[in-house]
Amino acid sequence: MDSNQSLEQRVVNLEQRVSSLENLFKGSVPSVSATKQISAKEYLLEKGPKSAVEKTLFLGAYLEKYKGRESFTVDDLRGEFRAAREPSPANINDMINKNIKKGFFMEGGTKDEKKTWLLTATGEKFLDSKNE
């Protein structure tokens, strides 16, 4: 019985592999982003921010783009630094303020009596330019 199940599983596996190869030639391979949520760590590795200010900016963008947040708090950013296994800046508010001065973040109101921030159009343009 086990050998039949094992054989059936191998056939199913091979059929999936053949189907994937056929899709390669058809040009209809699903994108990785459509099938898997990218982690904060993967996002930072892909984007390559150079400083703590840029890491804060990229993690804010990550929260909006991949976590569906309209705005984010300091605690949200700290959590993403932790999730990415990156040291959180000693004064994360300073990193936020530096991004505000550059026009990349703006205040987004309050959530649970804490200030929230959101990415500006200027911040989005900067991030897009880093992707090229």
Beta strands, then each sheet from edge to edge (+ up, - down):
strand 1: 105-111
strand 2: 114-119
sheet 1: 1+ 2-
end
